[in-house]
Amino acid sequence: MRIKTDFLVVGSGAGGATVAMELAKRGKKVLIVDRGGIANGKDIGTLKSAVFGFYDKCALRTSTEGIIVYRALMAGGTTVVSCGNGVRVLEEELKLRGVSLENEFLETERELGIAPLRSDRIGPGSRLIMDAANRLGLEMLPMPKFIDAAKCVSCGNCILGCKTGAKWSALDFVKKARRSGAKFIRKIDVRSVAVRGGRAIGVVAKSPKGTVRIYADKVILAAGGIGTPVILKRSGIANAGNKLFADLFNVTYGVSKQKEVDQWKEVSMSTLSTKFMKDKGFIISPFIDVPLVLRWVTSKRKQLQGFRYKNLLGIMAKTRDDDIGKVTEREIFEKTLSAGDHERLREGQSVARNILLEAGVEEDDIFFTKPRAAHPGGSAAIGDVVGSNLETDIKGLYICDASVLPVSPGAPPIVTIVALAKRLAGAIS
């Protein structure tokens, strides 16, 4: 099968959906392709559908060293299962590389309706944590969110998808792109970029019906921090796939003396402390895993001992990590913890422990999860694989996802990726 378009966007997450929407609004002929399926309303918000339908390898995809790295392979990408956090990241680091996004940030924040989470959506468990943190001088405040508080029912299932539509996802932009004339084809696995005379002319892909060749004047790869470098390496860009980061995190848990605080039913990461980000490289935020996942990532002793889930308080420490990972063209990736990574996780865990103690949790009722990772990126970074205009050495081939971020943000990058996509669309349309 052969298809022709002006602009081909590979991936429909934060970067892909945004650039496609902006190009389509300008009257351009746009085709979006994605290797995943689409989440219908009945598939959203349950552990079974998320683990078996959306997350890579049932949310157990690991590096060669055994570190779980979360990503979603679906229309809308990881935005569908994000916590809805609307924070700016790497603003200064990007400016140093010739990328100023102030106007795009403001437009993104308006369009996504980003605002601090409304007070009545901060549940009792998160409030216990926030109050304890503030008594310790840690300046914990409501998290900026792209969540419509009026639609939010505080189900606690943000990472499984939003049943009520309260949370923005890139699917919203895909719909807008299609209303402006863009085409969208799912279950298209792009294998490589077709190049002629040093210029991208399209891609070669696989579909359930066989090989697909898509020809385009410009190709925008937005397949994510792991998917994009795989395509680049297969297309002859050898230095893609280096410097992979993945925003390491762990969660510190404590059993509250208060009966049934039910933090698991609250908006995930409803409050935030950035007090340690600049000097130590980590943020602190209330977070609790769904029960089955918690059994996967905590110690065997605690699994056998059991825990009072309704009484649990959980605090995530999310850290910047050293960009020493790699991605191969077979989509195998390396991600080990450096000495610096271990130290940041240890310090974040210590801060979380102190907050729980201040909240009235007993020392013997505190336990920790293993390190995990989210937001893989850096594998086609600005200055290494793309220029400040996000174009590769192959003319007409652009990258617009977390892989272009120059360093680990240590915080959710969705807002920055959307802003980058708006900037790119304006430059190439």
N, C-alpha and C positions, 0 to 999 in steps of 0.2 A: 504494500500500500504506500502511496506517495501523497503528501500533503504540502501545500504551499501557503505561506503567510508572510507578513512583513516583519512582525515581532513574535518570536517564540519565547515563552517563559516556562522554564523547567522547574516545577515546584510551586505549590500554592500556599505556602506558609506566610509568615509576616512579610518577608521581602518579596516573594513572587506575587502574592495576591495584590499587594500595594502597587507595585510597578505596573502590573497588568491593568488594574483599575485606572491608574492615572493615565496610561497610554490610551486606553479605550475611551476615556472621557475626552481625550484630545482628538478623537476620530480616527485613531490608528487601527489597522487590522491586526488583531492580537489573538494568538492561540496559547492557552495555558494547558500544560500536560502535567500529570502527577502519577507516580507509581502506585499510590494507594487508592483505596476505595473512599466512599463518602459516608459520614456518620448521619444516619437518619434519626429523627426524634426518638424513636423507640430504642435506639442503640446507645443513647447518651445517658451518662450518670450511673452506670452500674459497673461493678468490678469485672464481671464476666465479659461484657462487651469491650471494655477498655483494654483489658489484659490480652484477650484473645483476638480482638479486632483492630486495635489501634497501635498499641505499643510494640516496638521492635522486640522480637523474641520473647513475647509475653512479659515485657518489662524486666527481663532477666538478661538482656544483651550485655556482655562483659568485654572488657579489654583482654588482651592476652595475659595480663597479670591478674585478672579476676575482679576488676573494679566495675560494678554495674554503672552503665551510662544510659540514662533515660532519653529516649526520643520517640516520637510518634510518626508512623508511616501511614499517612492518610491525607485526604483533602483537608486543607486548613493547617496541616502540620501540627506542631506542638502547641500552637496557640489554642487549639481546641481543649487541651488538657492542662493548660497553664493555670496558675493561681490568680491570674488577672492583675498582676502587679504592673503599675504604670510608672516606672522610675526611669529617669535619664541615666545612661551610663556612658563612660568614656568620652564625655563631651570635650574635655581638655586634651586628652590623648589624640583624638581625631583632629582637633584644630592644629596640633603640632605637625600633623601629616597633611595639612592643606585642605581639610574637610571641615567646614563650618556649617553647623546644622541649626542655628538658632531659629530661623524662620520655619524650618521643617518641623522642629520640635514643637513650636507653638501651634502649628497647624495640626499636627498629630494629636496633641493633647486636647485641642478643641474637638476634633472629629471623633475621638474615642471617648470623649466625656470624662477625662481623667480628673479625679478629685480624691482627697483623703476619704477613706471609708467612713461612711456615716456612723455616728456614735452608737446608734441603736442596733447596728449590725456587728458590733464588737461584743462577742459572747462572754459569759462569765469566766470561762477558763482563760481566754486571751486577756481579759481585763485583770485577772489575778496576776498574770505574768507581767503585763504592762505596769501595773501599780507597783509590783515588787521591783521591777527594773528601774522605775523612776525614783523609788526610795533609795536605790543604790547610786543614783546620779547618772543613769545610762541613757537618758533622753529618748525614751521609746514613745513614738507617736503613731497615730493611725496611718496605715500604708496607703499611698496613692494607688487607686484602682481604676481599671476600666470595667467597672461593674455598676449596673443600674440598681441602686439599693432598693428601689420600689418594686423591682421584680425578684430580688434575691429572697430566697426562703431559708437561708442559713442551713442548708442540708449537709454541708461539709464535704461535698463531692466535687469540688473544683477540679481536682486532678483526674477525674473520671469523665468530665464533660458537664456542661450546664444544661439541665433539662428545661429550665424556665426561660432561657435566652437572656438572662441578666448580664452575662459576661460577653464582652466583645471577643470575637475570634476572626481569623482571616477569612473564614467562610463568608462573613458579612461583606468583605471586599470582593470576594469572588462573585457573589451575587450581583454587586454593583457593576463589576466589570462586564458580566454577561448582559446586564440590562443595557449597557452602552455598546453592545455588539461583539464582545469578545467571545471566543469559543473555548470550551473546556472539555478535555478528554481525560478520563481517568484510566488507571491501570496501564499506563505507558511508561515503561522502564527504559530511560535513555541510557545508552551504553557509551556513546562517544560523540564528539563534535566532528562534523565533516568540515574539512578545511581545504581551500583551493587558493593558491597564490598568497598564502599567509593570512587569508581572511576566512572567517566562519561563514559557511553557506547553509548550515542546518545541522541536523543530528541524525544519528542512526539509533533506533530504539526497538524494543521488543514489546509486543502486546499479546494478549491471549490468542490472537488470530495469526501471529507470526511477525516477521520483520516489518518495521515501519520506517520510512525515510521522510523526514520533515525538512523542507527547505524554507529558509528565512533570510531576510536581509540582516537582521540582528538577532542574536541569541543571548538570553539572560539566564544564567544558571542560578537557581535559588533552591537547591536540593539539600541544603543544610551543611553543617560543619563536617559531617562524615560523608554524605552523599556527593556533594559538589567536588571535593578533591579526587574522588574515585573517577568521576567523568573526566576531569582535567588530566589526570595521569594517563588514562586510556587515550587521550587526545594529543599526547606528546608534551604536555607541560610537566616536566620531570620534578620540578621543585615544589609542586603542589603536594599537600598531605603532610608537610612538616609543621612543627610548632603547634600541634594540636593542644588546646586547653579544654577543660570541661567543667569548670566551676564546682569544685568538690564541696561536699557538705556532709554533716552528720547531725543526728537528732539526739538530744539529751532528754530523757523521760524521768518523771517523778510521779509517785502515787500521792495524790492530794488527800489531806485529812477531811476535806469537804466531800460530802456524799454526791456522787453522780454529777460532776462538773460538766461532763458531756462536751469537752472541747472538740471531739470528733464530729460534732454536728454544727460547728461554727465555720465561718468563712476562713479559709486557709490563709495564713500569713497576714492576719488582719492588722497587725501593728509592726513597727519596724524601729530598730536602733541602728544607726550608721556611725555611732560614736567611734568604733574601732576600724572603720573602713580605710581611712587615709593612712594611719600609722601601722595598723596590723593586718589590713587586707581582708576583713570579714564583716558580715552583717549578722544581726540577731533578730529572729522573728518567731512568733508562736507557730507551731506546725505539728500535726499529728498524722502518722501513717494510718491507712485503713488496716483493720485487724490482721488480715492474711499477710499483707506486705510486711507488717511489723514482725510477724513470726519469721519471715524470711531473713530479715536484716539484723535481728538481735541475737544474743548468745543462746546456745542450747540450754543453758541452765535456766534462763528466764522463760524459755518456751515450755520447759517441763514444769517449772514452778507456777507458771500462769501469772496473770496480772489482772487487776480490776480495770478493765478498759474504760468504763464510764468515769472512773476517777483519775484517769491519766492526764497529766499536763506534759506537753511536749514543746521543746524549743529547738529550732534549727539554727545552726551556725553555718552559713554559706560563705565559702572563702574563694578568693582568687587563687589560682594554682599556676605553677610554673609550666610554661608551654614546651614541654619536652616529649609530648606524645607524637605519634605518627599514624598515618592512614595509608594502607596499600591499595593498589588498584583492584584487589580482590575484596575490598571493603572489610578487611581485618584491621583493627587498630590497636595501637599500644597506648597504654595510659597507666603509668606507675606513679607512686607518690614520692616526691623529692623530700629531702630533709626539711626544706622550707614549708612544703605542704603539710607534713606531719606537725610541725610547730604551730602553724596557723589553726589547724583543726584542734590541736590540743588546747590552745589558748581560747578558741571559741567555745569549746566544750567546758572549759573551766568557768568562763563567764556565765554560760547557761546554767551550770550547776549552782553557782552562787545565787542566781535569780530564783531558782527553785527552792533553795534553802530559805531565802528571804520570804518566799511565798508560803512557807510553813511545811515544806516537804522534809521528811526525815532523811538523813544521809543514807541509811540502809535501803531506802525506797527509791534510790536514783540509779538509773542504768542508761546505757548508751548504745546507739546503733553502729554498725560498721560504716566506714566512709563510702559514699556513693557520689555520683556526678550527674550534672545536667548542663544544658546549654553548650554542647560541644561547638568549638569554633577555632578561629585562628589559623586554619589549615590552608587558606589562600589569602593571606593577610595583605592589607594595603602596605606597599613598600617592598613586598616580597614577590607576590604573584600578580597583583593588580596595582595600578596607579591610583592617584587620588580621585580619578574619574571612574574607578571600578572596572576599567577595561584591562584585559589581559594583553600579553604580547601578540596574541591572535586578534587581529582587527575585527571589530564587530562582535566580539565575545566578551560579555560582561558578567560580573558576579555580584549578587545582592542577597546575602544571607549572613549568618554569624561567622562564616569562614573568613570574611574579610576583616573582621575585628582584629586590631593589632595586638591586643593583650587581653587576658582574661578580665572580665568586668567584676566577677565575684558577686553579681546581682543579675536579676532578669533583664535580658537585652532586647526584649520585643519592641519597646518604644524607639530605641536607637535604630533598630533594623528598619522599622517602618519609615523613620525620618530619612535614612539613607536611600530607601527605595523612592521616596518622593523626590529627593534631589536627583537621583539617577534618571527618573522618568522625564523630569524637566530638561535634563541635559541632552537626552537622545531623541526626544520627540520632535 
